[in-house]
Amino acid sequence: QVQLVETGGGLVQPGGSLRLSCAASGSGFRIATMGWYRQPPGKQREVVATITPYNRTAYADSVKGRFAISRDDGKNTVYLEMNSLKPDDTALYYCNYRVISYDLNYWGQGTQVTVSS
């Protein structure tokens, strides 16, 4: 069983920055693809960024050049650095842990990010 705890959300003005963290308990972090997803109000959950065990990253077009995902396997933690935030980035942000070969897929409870003046 893996538990994920997200921190770092909050209220920020447009153009501002936030750094989200997701700490994972349990074993297997090093072989997991970690991801950040978000669910804006009234909309479906969407992928924001992912990072493989080999540090290969992928981003949604809407955040390319503004957000950066990284991982620290020694701390079992994945980060999302968010810059130049826009009101459209307002959402509940979720951390995801996935190991396809073992059919493992876990979600955190989410952290709220609100971008507003």
N, C-alpha and C positions, 0 to 999 in steps of 0.2 A: 504494500500500500504506500502510495506517495501522497504527501500533503504539500500544497503550494500556498504560500502566503505572500500576497502582493502588498507593497507599501509605496508611498511617494506621491500618491494622487493629491489633488487639491484644486483650489481656485487660482487661476493665473490670468493676467491680462493678455490680450492679443499681442503677439510678438515676443512673449515671454518664453521661459524654458522650465521644464520639469524633468526629473529623472525617476523613473519607476524601477523598483527592484522586485524580484520574485525569488524567494528562498524555498528550496525544495528539501523535504525530509526524505529519509529512506535512501536506498541504494539505487544505482543505475543511472545517476544523473549524467555521467560521462558518455553514455551511449544514447542519450535521448536527444531528439530534435525538440528544441524549445521554441515557443512562439508567443507572440503578443497578439491578441485579438481585441476588438472593441465593438461595443453595441451602442450606437447613438440612440437617443430617445425616439421611440416609435419605429425603429428600424431593426433589421436583422444583424446578427453578429457577423463581423467581417475580419479577415486577416489583416494585420498591420505589418508584421515582420516575423521572420523565422530565422533560426540559426541551427545548423546541423552540428553533429559531434566533431566535424572537421572544420568548424567555423565558417562554413559557407552560408552566406546571408541572402535573404530575399526580402523585398519590400513591396508594399502596395504602391501603385503609381502616385497616389495622393500624398504620400509621405516621403517619397524619395528626395534625398537632398536635405531633408529637415530632421528626420529621425535616424537613430543609429542603435542597432541591437548588438549586445555583446554578452559574453558569458565568462564566469570564473568557476571552472570545475573544482578548484580547491575549496571554494565556499558554497558549492551547489547553488549558485545564484546566477540569474540572468537579469540583464538590465535593458531598459529602453530609455535612451537619451532623446528628449523631444525638444526641439528648438523651433523658433519662428512659429509658435503655436497660433492657430486660427480658431475662431468660434466653431467651425465645422469639425474640429478635433474633439469637441465636447462629447464624452461618451463614458461608459463603464468599461474599463480596460481589464482584460482577463489574461492570465498567464496559462500557457498550455504546455504539457509534457507528453511527448509521444514517442513510443518505440514500436514501430509497425511490426517488426519481426516477432515481437512478443505480444502483440495485440494489446498494448498498454496505451491508455489515453486518459489523462487526468487534467482537471481544470481547477484553478483557484477560484476564490469567491468574488474577486474583482475589486478594483479600486477606482473611485470616481475622479475623472478629470473634467473640470469645467473651465472653459476659456471665455471670459467675459470682462467687459470694462465696467 
